Amino acid sequence: MSKKLAIIATKGTLDWAYPPFILASTAAALGYDTQIFFTFYGLQLLRKNLNLQVSPLGNPAMPMPMPVPVLVQALPGMQAVMSSMMKAKMKKKGVASIEELRSLCKEADVKLVACQMTVDLFEFDPKDFIDGIEFGGAATFFEFAGESDICLYI
């Protein structure tokens, strides 16, 4: 019987998109039966059209090429500038995109579950999400997580 990894993904920003997909794809490659439950803002990671941003504001650990005062970080357009810089750096360093990692997870049979309650709450259209995902509630997650060897909240 294989080990199981259950992940709850709650964040929908570029920097928080990487951990669930990297951990899930790695676990699947190691033979784990893996599931990611996407809830609240984490649902953004399952959209067909991704426009993920990273916020430098309130993220003091974000490495910057030069110190940027908080006041400047709060200016309109800075989130887009910082997101572009981060995406360019990732591309230059050969880091896989979220789309690539998401596809890798699907190919490795990682089960991707969108929280139905959150879909209903924010009035999302299920057609806006990628194919091959399941919609379910907390009970769906607990059914899997209750038997998992590892459960991560991201």
C-alpha positions in Angstrom: 0.0 0.0 0.0 1.4 3.4 -1.0 1.9 6.3 1.3 -0.5 9.2 1.0 0.1 13.0 1.0 -2.8 15.4 1.5 -2.3 19.1 0.9 -4.6 22.1 1.5 -3.8 25.0 -0.8 -5.3 28.3 0.4 -3.2 31.0 -1.2 -3.5 32.3 -4.8 -0.3 34.3 -5.3 2.6 33.5 -7.4 5.0 32.8 -4.5 2.4 30.6 -2.7 1.5 28.7 -5.9 4.8 26.8 -6.0 4.9 24.9 -2.7 1.7 22.7 -3.3 2.6 21.8 -6.9 6.3 21.1 -6.2 5.5 19.0 -3.1 2.7 17.2 -4.8 4.7 16.4 -8.0 7.7 15.3 -6.0 5.6 13.1 -3.7 3.8 11.5 -6.7 7.3 10.8 -8.3 8.2 9.1 -5.1 5.1 6.9 -5.3 2.8 8.7 -2.9 -0.9 8.8 -3.6 -1.4 12.6 -3.6 -4.2 15.0 -3.4 -4.4 18.8 -3.3 -7.5 20.5 -1.9 -7.8 24.1 -3.2 -9.9 26.4 -1.1 -10.6 30.1 -0.9 -7.8 32.0 -2.7 -6.1 28.8 -3.6 -8.8 28.2 -6.2 -7.0 30.8 -8.4 -4.3 28.1 -9.0 -6.9 26.0 -10.9 -8.0 28.7 -13.3 -7.4 28.1 -17.0 -6.0 31.6 -17.4 -3.5 32.4 -14.7 -2.5 35.9 -13.9 -0.7 35.3 -10.6 1.0 38.1 -8.8 3.4 38.4 -6.0 3.0 41.2 -3.4 6.1 42.8 -2.1 4.0 44.7 0.4 3.9 42.9 3.7 6.5 40.4 2.4 9.8 41.5 4.0 11.5 38.2 3.1 11.1 38.9 -0.7 14.7 39.4 -2.1 14.9 42.6 -4.0 17.8 43.7 -6.2 18.0 46.8 -4.1 16.1 47.9 -0.9 12.7 49.3 -1.7 11.0 51.4 1.0 7.5 50.1 2.1 6.0 53.4 1.0 7.3 52.8 -2.6 6.0 49.2 -2.5 2.5 50.6 -1.8 2.4 52.7 -5.0 0.0 51.7 -7.7 1.7 49.4 -10.2 4.4 48.1 -7.9 2.8 44.7 -7.5 2.8 44.3 -11.3 6.5 45.5 -11.5 7.6 43.1 -8.7 5.6 40.2 -10.3 7.3 40.8 -13.6 10.7 40.9 -12.0 10.0 37.6 -10.1 8.7 35.9 -13.3 11.7 37.0 -15.3 14.1 35.8 -12.6 12.3 32.4 -12.4 12.5 32.0 -16.2 16.2 33.0 -16.2 16.9 30.4 -13.6 15.0 27.7 -15.4 12.2 27.4 -12.7 9.2 25.6 -14.2 6.1 27.7 -14.6 3.0 27.1 -12.5 1.3 25.8 -15.7 4.1 23.3 -16.2 4.0 22.1 -12.6 0.3 21.8 -12.7 0.4 19.7 -15.8 3.1 17.6 -14.3 0.9 16.9 -11.3 -2.0 15.9 -13.6 0.3 13.6 -15.5 1.4 12.0 -12.2 -2.2 11.4 -11.2 -2.2 13.9 -8.4 -5.9 14.5 -7.6 -6.8 18.2 -7.8 -10.0 19.0 -5.8 -11.7 22.4 -6.0 -13.6 23.4 -2.9 -17.3 23.5 -4.0 -18.3 25.8 -1.1 -15.7 28.4 -2.2 -16.7 28.1 -5.8 -20.3 28.8 -4.8 -19.3 31.5 -2.3 -17.4 33.6 -4.9 -19.8 32.6 -7.7 -17.0 31.2 -9.8 -18.0 29.6 -13.1 -16.7 25.9 -13.2 -15.9 26.4 -16.9 -13.1 28.8 -15.9 -11.2 26.0 -14.3 -8.8 23.5 -16.0 -10.1 20.2 -17.1 -9.5 17.1 -15.0 -10.3 18.5 -11.6 -12.9 17.3 -9.1 -15.2 19.5 -7.2 -15.9 18.6 -3.6 -16.3 19.8 -0.1 -14.5 19.4 3.2 -15.8 15.9 3.6 -14.1 15.0 0.3 -10.8 16.2 1.7 -11.2 14.5 5.0 -12.0 11.2 3.4 -8.6 11.3 1.8 -6.7 13.2 4.5 -8.0 10.9 7.3 -6.0 8.1 5.8 -2.9 10.2 4.8 0.5 9.7 6.1 1.3 13.4 5.7 -1.1 16.4 5.7 0.2 19.9 4.8 -1.6 23.2 5.1 -0.1 25.7 2.6 
